Amino acid sequence: MFASTPYRVLRRLGQGGMGEVFLVVHEGIARELVAKLLHKRLAGDEQLLERVRVEAQSLARLHDPNIVEVTDFRQTRDGRPFLVMEHLSGRTVKEELAARHALSMPDALDFVHQALSGLAAAHALGIVHRDVKPENLFLCEELDKSITLKVLDFGLARVIPGISSEAPQPLALPTETGAVLGTPRYLSPEAALGKRVDHRADLYALALVFYELVAGRGPFDDSAGDYLTAHTLEDPEPPSRHAKQPVPAEVDAAILRGLLKNPEERYQSAQEFQREVERLWGLIQNSQALETTVFSLEETGNRTASLRVRRDAPATAAVAPIVVPPRRTTRPALMVASVLVALITAAGITSLVAFFLSRTGP
C-alpha cells in the first residue's frame, strides 16, 4: 500500500467516508506515526484532492502545541494522496464527555483555553477550520500527567487569501456559494445559511463545545435534529438551565456571547475569547465564586488545576492557579455530629437537674 515510501503499516486504526487511517512506522527513524489515506474510489475527485492538499499544507505550517503535527504528504503508486502525522495517545473530548457526562469548571476552562490557542495560530494564517467539534479535539496525557489538547482534522479548512504570506494556497476549486459544510450540530448561523464564513464561525462552534462541557448537552438538543433552523432562529437557553452542576452567571454570559447569531456581536478573535476565559478563571478563585462552582473532588482529589497560558499569547492580567480546596466534611457527617452534640448536651442537663433535685429533696 505504501510501497516505495519509508512507511510500513502496523495496523489499521479506522476508516470513514473519505479515507482510512493507519498506524505506520517510519523505517528510517523507527518512529510510529499515523497515515491518513484517501479512499481509492475518491482518488479522481479533484475537489477532494484539493482539500487533502490544503489540509496537509495547513497543518505543516502550523507549528503549535495545540494542533496536531503533520510530518509528510505523499501519494501512493496508484495516485492516492496521504498525509502523515504524529501518533497521539489519549482520547477525544467526545469520548471524555461520554465517560464523565460533563466536565468540572476548571477542566472546561482549561480545554477551551487550549483549543483557542490552536485556533488562534490557524486564524493568524487565514485558515478557518470549519469543523470544530468534540471529535476533533484530542486530549493527550503528558509524562507529567498534565493534559494537552490538540485540534485535529483540517479536512474542511478554508484559506482566506491575503491574511498571511505563509498560508497555503486556497482551494483551486472553491466551494460553491450556498453549500453547507460541516457538522450540523456545530454549524454557525452563517454556515447554516450557506454563507461564506470566516474565523468567527470557529469561535461559535467552540462556544457550543464550551456549553456542552459544562452542561453535558448542547443548547439545541431539543430541536428534534433540525439544527440548521435552531442555529439561525432559536435563542439558546443559558447552560445553567441544563447543567447538573451550578454554573456561575459570568460563565453563562460568556458562552451566550459566543453563540450570538450576528458574527459582529460575538468574540472577534480567538485571543479575545481567551481573555474572557482567563477572566472567568480569575473569578473562580475568589471565595464567592468557589461557593457557586462545583469542583468535582471525587475526580480531582486535592490536585492543583492550572490554566496554561501560552508564553507567546497577548499580554493579559496575571492569572494564578486555582487550588482545589481539601475535601470538606460532608453535610450528613455534620448532621450526625450536631445530633450527637445535642444528645450529650441534653444528657448533661438532665443529670444536673437530677443532682439538684436530690440535694433539695424532702
Beta strands, then each sheet from edge to edge (+ up, - down):
strand 1: 7-15
strand 2: 19-26
strand 3: 31-38
strand 4: 70-75
strand 5: 81-86
strand 6: 90-92
strand 7: 127-128
strand 8: 137-141
strand 9: 147-151
strand 10: 158-159
strand 11: 304-305
strand 12: 322-323
sheet 1: 1+ 2- 3+ 5- 4+
sheet 2: 6+ 8- 9+
sheet 3: 7+ 10-
sheet 4: 11+ 12-
end
